[in-house]
Amino acid sequence: MRFHWTRICVIAGVAARIACVLAGPGAVRTDAIAYRAMARSLAEGRAFGASPWMPGWPVWMSLFFRAGLGERAIVAGNAILGVATIVLAGAIARELGRDARAAAAITAIVPSLATMPRLLVSENLAVPLFALATLFLVRASKRPSIERWAAFAACAVVATYVREACIALAFAGLMIAAVKRSASAALVTLGVFAIALAPWATAHHGLTASDGSALCIGLGDGATGGYRAGVSAGCELHLGKLVTLAPAKLARLFALDDWTCDDFFARRPSPRPWAAMRVFCNIAWWTLLAAAVVGAVKKPPHALLAAIGAVAVITVVTFGVGRFHAPLVPLLTVSACYRRRS
């Protein structure tokens, strides 16, 4: 029996995620420190309280802590979520008439996704939710119904409660609704988002306490297109920076894919393996980007392009960081696999 390359890639991707479980969690840094603290607080029965982040990821991790499990169990959960992402990439490709096996295989071996389970960051949950919402969006755009649009919007809301940037899915849905000239689709999307997010946004004066700071980082005094620490939410915004800083922000969003490498090794006795891994991650990313662009030109996947474009718009308004493109990786693999395997 011939062993097809796609099967080999999927096995290798699953094996990489199992290896992450065996290795245990990597270095807990930056946002992951706060996420873990909030999760432990919730597991101990204390209120969520004021937080600069959405609650979805801390709530998810708190389930493991409440069950008496440790961080290795969270890594195992992350690995399972990673496998779900592989399956969803194949499902999206199948819905679009593309090569489902190839899309799943490429998603399995993208280095940043394969190594992500070791990190206690919200992308572990946001990526499969973003992919699931995109799958529902594809189905709703192909076979429109109120139920399908509501399912898309509901899943997109859940993803937004994990990472606020996933609200880009709402914009993507509205773009597709406009293309389809479907007022009912637009109303359903807006209605579900408004009903589901309004209580949280009202209580926190925005989706998160960092909304104002994100805008100031992206459009305030001294904005460069990238992240800046210690920026107050009360700065003066300069709308002209939307245009002038857009290239820098988009470059930061798409240029590199080595963000998992920064935290992959819990200890760094030598910089050599870390540097080699960064090169490996970026070469794989540039190859995927090039293939995705070719696929988008050859056979435009409108729902995927809407989601990617919406994330780009969010980035232009706030600031660009390579980590923020993680939810787009499965969509790019589907775009790259524009030929359906016979």
Beta strands, then each sheet from edge to edge (+ up, - down):
end
